[in-house]
Amino acid sequence: MRLYAQTPARRSRQVFADLVAVVVITAVVRFALAVHDAILLLAEPGRKAQSAGDSLASGLGDAGHAASKVPLVGDSLSKPLQSAAEAGNGLSDAGQSLQDTVGHVATLTALALIAFPVALVLLLWLPARLRWVRRSATTRRLLDAPGGADLLALRALTGPQRALAAVPVPPGGLADAWRRGDQHVIADLSKVTLRQSGLRA
């Protein structure tokens, strides 16, 4: 299986198309990752809220625990402090929830920015490349088969006429020479088909 043509012009076009596809896909992925990182910056307030909530809950929890040891009024003193500590935990949870939400939005946005352009590039580029690989393999297999050169010559005769301009025309014409089995004409015509496919004999 051949991935690139043997003729320089077609091979150059194929290499150029492949490079463009790789560059576009790479640029799209890098852009999507940059957007992902930019969106994640929006989670900074959530991180600060979580940190503040954790510190507040820890400090008030320790104060409530210490207040509960005060004789007679310990329970009365510790309850408001424990309630405030729970509020600190709520602030911490809200901060974590904001971070999770921003993280999900960043991931989904990056995936969307990657999926559509990459799918478009693959739809425009990959089928044409696969078609050429399959067609070149079929043409090469046909050439190697018994009578394959005759079939390739026939394909050249029924294809674009300007491709035949470089083939020397014998007396009676190319079609007549092909019908008579003129091996020189058949070889020249089969080379035309091979060149059109980007192959050499």
MARMIDREN-382850 format. One record per residue: residue in one letter; chain; x, y, z of N, C-alpha, C in turn. Coordinates in steps of 0.05 Angstrom, whole numbers, always signed. Layout:
 rest kette    n_X    n_Y    n_Z   ca_X   ca_Y   ca_Z    c_X    c_Y    c_Z
    A     A      X      Y      Z      X      Y      Z      X      Y      Z
...
END
This chain:
 rest kette    n_X    n_Y    n_Z   ca_X   ca_Y   ca_Z    c_X    c_Y    c_Z
    M     A    +17    -24     +0     +0     +0     +0    +18    +25     +0
    R     A    +13    +43    -19    +28    +67    -22    +13    +91    -10
    L     A    +26   +106     +7    +12   +129    +19    +16   +155     +3
    Y     A    +37   +157    -13    +42   +181    -29    +48   +173    -58
    A     A    +41   +192    -75    +45   +188   -104    +74   +186   -111
    Q     A    +80   +174   -133   +108   +173   -143   +115   +197   -161
    T     A    +95   +209   -172   +100   +233   -189   +104   +257   -171
    P     A   +124   +274   -177   +131   +296   -158   +108   +316   -154
    A     A    +94   +323   -175    +73   +344   -172    +51   +334   -153
    R     A    +40   +310   -158    +19   +300   -141    +29   +295   -113
    R     A    +53   +284   -110    +64   +279    -84    +67   +305    -68
    S     A    +76   +326    -81    +78   +352    -68    +51   +362    -58
    R     A    +30   +359    -75     +3   +367    -66     -6   +351    -43
    Q     A     -1   +325    -43     -9   +308    -21     +5   +315     +5
    V     A    +31   +319     +4    +46   +327    +28    +37   +354    +38
    F     A    +32   +373    +20    +22   +399    +28     -5   +397    +42
    A     A    -23   +381    +30    -50   +377    +42    -47   +364    +70
    D     A    -30   +345    +72    -26   +331    +98    -15   +351   +119
    L     A     +4   +367   +111    +16   +387   +130     -5   +407   +138
    V     A    -21   +417   +119    -42   +436   +126    -62   +424   +146
    A     A    -70   +399   +141    -88   +385   +160    -76   +383   +188
    V     A    -51   +375   +189    -38   +373   +215    -35   +400   +229
    V     A    -28   +420   +214    -24   +447   +226    -51   +458   +236
    V     A    -72   +454   +220    -99   +464   +228   -108   +450   +253
    I     A   -105   +423   +254   -114   +408   +277    -98   +416   +302
    T     A    -72   +419   +299    -55   +427   +321    -63   +455   +331
    A     A    -68   +474   +313    -76   +501   +321   -102   +501   +335
    V     A   -121   +485   +325   -147   +483   +338   -145   +472   +366
    V     A   -129   +451   +370   -126   +439   +397   -113   +459   +415
    R     A    -92   +473   +406    -78   +492   +423    -97   +515   +431
    F     A   -113   +525   +412   -132   +546   +418   -152   +537   +438
    A     A   -163   +513   +434   -183   +503   +453   -171   +500   +481
    L     A   -146   +491   +483   -134   +488   +510   -129   +515   +522
    A     A   -122   +535   +506   -119   +563   +517   -145   +574   +527
    V     A   -167   +569   +512   -194   +577   +521   -201   +562   +547
    H     A   -195   +537   +548   -200   +521   +572   -186   +533   +597
    D     A   -161   +540   +593   -145   +552   +616   -156   +579   +623
    A     A   -165   +595   +603   -176   +621   +609   -202   +619   +625
    I     A   -219   +599   +617   -244   +596   +632   -239   +587   +660
    L     A   -218   +570   +664   -212   +560   +691   -204   +583   +710
    L     A   -195   +606   +699   -188   +629   +716   -213   +639   +730
    L     A   -237   +634   +718   -261   +643   +731   -267   +628   +756
    A     A   -253   +606   +761   -258   +590   +785   -242   +601   +809
    E     A   -226   +621   +804   -209   +632   +826   -226   +642   +850
    P     A   -249   +657   +845   -265   +665   +868   -276   +641   +883
    G     A   -282   +619   +869   -291   +595   +883   -269   +584   +901
    R     A   -244   +584   +891   -222   +574   +907   -218   +591   +932
    K     A   -221   +618   +928   -218   +636   +951   -240   +632   +971
    A     A   -265   +629   +961   -288   +624   +979   -285   +598   +994
    Q     A   -275   +577   +981   -271   +552   +994   -250   +554  +1016
    S     A   -228   +568  +1009   -207   +571  +1029   -216   +587  +1053
    A     A   -231   +609  +1047   -241   +626  +1069   -261   +610  +1086
    G     A   -279   +595  +1073   -299   +580  +1087   -286   +558  +1105
    D     A   -265   +545  +1094   -251   +525  +1110   -237   +538  +1134
    S     A   -224   +561  +1130   -211   +574  +1152   -231   +583  +1173
    L     A   -253   +595  +1164   -274   +605  +1182   -286   +582  +1198
    A     A   -292   +560  +1184   -305   +537  +1198   -285   +525  +1218
    S     A   -260   +523  +1210   -240   +512  +1229   -236   +530  +1254
    G     A   -234   +556  +1249   -230   +574  +1271   -254   +575  +1290
    L     A   -278   +577  +1279   -302   +578  +1296   -308   +551  +1309
    G     A   -300   +530  +1295   -304   +503  +1308   -286   +500  +1332
    D     A   -261   +510  +1329   -242   +508  +1352   -252   +526  +1375
    A     A   -262   +550  +1367   -272   +569  +1388   -296   +557  +1402
    G     A   -314   +544  +1387   -338   +531  +1399   -330   +509  +1418
    H     A   -310   +493  +1409   -301   +471  +1426   -289   +482  +1452
    A     A   -273   +503  +1450   -261   +516  +1474   -283   +528  +1491
    A     A   -303   +541  +1479   -325   +553  +1495   -341   +533  +1510
    S     A   -344   +509  +1499   -360   +489  +1512   -349   +480  +1539
    K     A   -323   +486  +1543   -310   +478  +1568   -314   +498  +1590
    V     A   -325   +522  +1583   -330   +542  +1604   -353   +532  +1622
    P     A   -348   +532  +1649   -368   +522  +1667   -394   +538  +1666
    L     A   -416   +524  +1668   -444   +535  +1669   -454   +545  +1643
    V     A   -439   +563  +1630   -449   +575  +1605   -436   +564  +1579
    G     A   -421   +543  +1582   -406   +532  +1560   -423   +524  +1536
    D     A   -445   +510  +1542   -463   +501  +1520   -475   +525  +1506
    S     A   -484   +545  +1521   -496   +569  +1509   -476   +584  +1492
    L     A   -451   +585  +1500   -431   +599  +1484   -423   +584  +1459
    S     A   -423   +557  +1462   -412   +541  +1439   -432   +539  +1416
    K     A   -458   +540  +1422   -478   +536  +1401   -477   +557  +1379
    P     A   -476   +582  +1385   -474   +602  +1363   -448   +599  +1347
    L     A   -426   +592  +1361   -401   +588  +1347   -402   +564  +1328
    Q     A   -415   +542  +1338   -417   +518  +1321   -435   +525  +1296
    S     A   -456   +541  +1301   -474   +549  +1278   -458   +565  +1258
    A     A   -441   +583  +1268   -425   +600  +1250   -405   +582  +1235
    A     A   -394   +562  +1249   -375   +543  +1236   -389   +528  +1213
    E     A   -415   +520  +1218   -430   +507  +1196   -434   +525  +1172
    A     A   -439   +551  +1178   -442   +571  +1157   -416   +572  +1141
    G     A   -393   +571  +1155   -367   +571  +1141   -364   +547  +1123
    N     A   -374   +523  +1133   -374   +500  +1116   -391   +503  +1091
    G     A   -414   +517  +1095   -431   +523  +1072   -417   +541  +1051
    L     A   -402   +561  +1061   -387   +578  +1043   -366   +562  +1028
    S     A   -353   +544  +1042   -333   +526  +1030   -345   +509  +1008
    D     A   -369   +497  +1014   -383   +480   +995   -391   +496   +970
    A     A   -400   +521   +974   -408   +538   +952   -384   +544   +934
    G     A   -361   +549   +947   -337   +554   +931   -328   +529   +915
    Q     A   -331   +506   +927   -324   +481   +913   -343   +476   +890
    S     A   -369   +482   +894   -389   +479   +873   -384   +497   +849
    L     A   -375   +522   +855   -369   +541   +834   -345   +531   +818
    Q     A   -325   +520   +832   -302   +509   +817   -309   +486   +799
    D     A   -327   +468   +810   -336   +445   +794   -351   +454   +769
    T     A   -368   +474   +773   -384   +484   +750   -366   +496   +729
    V     A   -347   +513   +737   -329   +526   +719   -312   +505   +704
    G     A   -303   +484   +719   -288   +463   +707   -303   +448   +686
    H     A   -329   +442   +691   -346   +428   +671   -349   +446   +646
    V     A   -355   +472   +651   -359   +490   +628   -333   +492   +611
    A     A   -310   +494   +625   -285   +495   +610   -280   +470   +594
    T     A   -285   +447   +605   -281   +422   +591   -300   +419   +567
    L     A   -325   +425   +571   -345   +423   +549   -339   +443   +527
    T     A   -331   +467   +534   -324   +487   +514   -300   +479   +498
    A     A   -279   +468   +511   -255   +459   +497   -262   +436   +478
    L     A   -279   +417   +487   -286   +395   +470   -302   +404   +445
    A     A   -320   +424   +450   -336   +434   +427   -318   +449   +407
    L     A   -298   +464   +418   -280   +479   +400   -262   +460   +385
    I     A   -256   +436   +396   -239   +417   +382   -256   +400   +362
    A     A   -279   +391   +371   -294   +371   +356   -303   +381   +328
    F     A   -315   +404   +327   -326   +413   +301   -304   +418   +280
    P     A   -284   +435   +287   -264   +440   +266   -248   +415   +258
    V     A   -241   +398   +278   -226   +374   +271   -243   +356   +254
    A     A   -269   +353   +260   -286   +336   +244   -288   +347   +215
    L     A   -290   +374   +213   -291   +386   +187   -266   +381   +170
    V     A   -243   +385   +183   -217   +380   +169   -215   +350   +161
    L     A   -223   +332   +179   -221   +304   +172   -240   +297   +149
    L     A   -264   +309   +149   -283   +303   +128   -274   +314   +101
    L     A   -260   +336   +101   -250   +348    +76   -224   +334    +66
    W     A   -208   +325    +85   -181   +315    +77   -179   +285    +76
    L     A   -189   +271    +97   -184   +242    +99   -197   +225    +77
    P     A   -223   +230    +70   -234   +213    +49   -219   +215    +22
    A     A   -210   +239    +15   -195   +242    -10   -169   +226     -9
    R     A   -155   +227    +14   -130   +213    +17   -135   +183    +16
    L     A   -156   +173    +30   -162   +145    +30   -170   +135     +2
    R     A   -185   +152    -12   -194   +145    -39   -169   +141    -57
    W     A   -150   +160    -55   -126   +158    -71   -110   +133    -65
    V     A   -107   +127    -39    -92   +103    -31   -106    +78    -42
    R     A   -132    +77    -40   -147    +53    -51   -145    +52    -81
    R     A   -148    +75    -94   -147    +76   -124   -119    +69   -134
    S     A    -99    +79   -121    -71    +73   -130    -65    +43   -126
    A     A    -74    +32   -104    -70     +3   -100    -84    -14   -121
    T     A   -109     -5   -128   -124    -20   -148   -111    -17   -175
    T     A   -101     +7   -182    -88    +11   -208    -62     -6   -209
    R     A    -47     -6   -188    -22    -21   -188    -28    -51   -190
    R     A    -49    -60   -176    -56    -89   -177    -66    -96   -206
    L     A    -81    -77   -218    -91    -82   -245    -67    -84   -265
    L     A    -47    -66   -261    -24    -67   -279     -9    -94   -278
    D     A     -7   -104   -253     +8   -129   -249     -8   -154   -257
    A     A    -34   -151   -262    -50   -174   -269    -47   -179   -299
    P     A    -52   -204   -308    -51   -210   -337    -71   -193   -352
    G     A    -62   -180   -373    -79   -163   -389    -85   -136   -376
    G     A    -72   -131   -353    -77   -106   -339    -69    -81   -354
    A     A    -46    -83   -369    -37    -60   -384    -57    -53   -406
    D     A    -70    -73   -418    -91    -67   -438   -114    -51   -426
    L     A   -122    -59   -401   -144    -45   -388   -136    -17   -381
    L     A   -112    -13   -372   -103    +14   -365   -101    +31   -391
    A     A    -93    +19   -413    -92    +33   -438   -120    +41   -447
    L     A   -139    +23   -443   -167    +29   -450   -178    +52   -433
    R     A   -170    +52   -408   -179    +74   -390   -167   +100   -400
    A     A   -142   +100   -409   -130   +125   -420   -145   +134   -445
    L     A   -153   +115   -462   -167   +122   -487   -195   +134   -481
    T     A   -207   +125   -459   -234   +135   -453   -234   +158   -433
    G     A   -210   +167   -425   -207   +189   -406   -204   +215   -419
    P     A   -194   +235   -405   -191   +262   -417   -172   +261   -441
    Q     A   -180   +274   -463   -164   +273   -487   -138   +288   -485
    R     A   -137   +309   -469   -112   +325   -468    -89   +308   -455
    A     A    -96   +287   -440    -76   +271   -428    -61   +254   -449
    L     A    -74   +251   -472    -63   +234   -494    -44   +250   -512
    A     A    -42   +276   -507    -26   +294   -525     +3   +285   -527
    A     A    +14   +274   -505    +42   +267   -505    +47   +239   -517
    V     A    +26   +224   -524    +29   +197   -535    +32   +199   -565
    P     A    +54   +188   -577    +57   +188   -606    +34   +173   -619
    V     A    +22   +184   -639     -1   +172   -653     +8   +157   -677
    P     A     +4   +130   -677    +13   +114   -700     -7   +117   -723
    P     A     +0   +108   -747    -19   +108   -769    -45    +93   -762
    G     A    -67   +104   -767    -93    +91   -761   -104   +100   -734
    G     A    -87   +114   -718    -97   +124   -692    -91   +106   -668
    L     A    -94   +117   -645    -88   +103   -620   -107    +80   -615
    A     A   -133    +85   -620   -153    +64   -615   -149    +40   -633
    D     A   -142    +45   -658   -137    +23   -676   -112     +7   -667
    A     A    -91    +22   -659    -67     +8   -649    -73     -8   -624
    W     A    -90     +2   -607    -97    -13   -583   -112    -38   -591
    R     A   -131    -36   -610   -147    -59   -619   -128    -81   -631
    R     A   -107    -71   -645    -89    -90   -658    -70   -102   -638
    G     A    -70    -92   -613    -52   -102   -592    -23    -92   -595
    D     A    -19    -68   -606     +7    -56   -609    +19    -51   -580
    Q     A    +39    -67   -573    +50    -66   -546    +63    -39   -539
    H     A    +74    -26   -559    +86     +1   -553    +64    +21   -546
    V     A    +43    +21   -562    +21    +39   -557     +7    +32   -530
    I     A     +3     +7   -525    -10     -1   -500     +8     +7   -476
    A     A    +34     +4   -479    +52    +13   -457    +50    +43   -453
    D     A    +50    +58   -475    +48    +87   -473    +22    +96   -461
    L     A     +0    +83   -469    -26    +90   -458    -29    +82   -429
    S     A    -18    +59   -421    -20    +51   -393     -4    +70   -375
    K     A    +18    +81   -386    +34   +101   -371    +18   +126   -367
    V     A     +1   +134   -386    -16   +157   -382    -35   +153   -359
    T     A    -47   +129   -357    -65   +124   -335    -50   +123   -308
    L     A    -26   +112   -309    -10   +111   -284     -3   +140   -275
    R     A     +5   +157   -295    +12   +184   -288    -12   +199   -276
    Q     A    -36   +194   -287    -60   +207   -277    -65   +198   -248
    S     A    -57   +174   -241    -60   +164   -214    -37   +171   -196
    G     A    -16   +185   -207     +7   +192   -192    +27   +169   -188
    L     A    +26   +150   -207    +44   +126   -205    +62   +125   -229
    R     A    +83   +109   -227   +101   +104   -249   +101    +75   -255
    A     A   +108    +68   -280   +109    +40   -288   +130    +25   -274
END
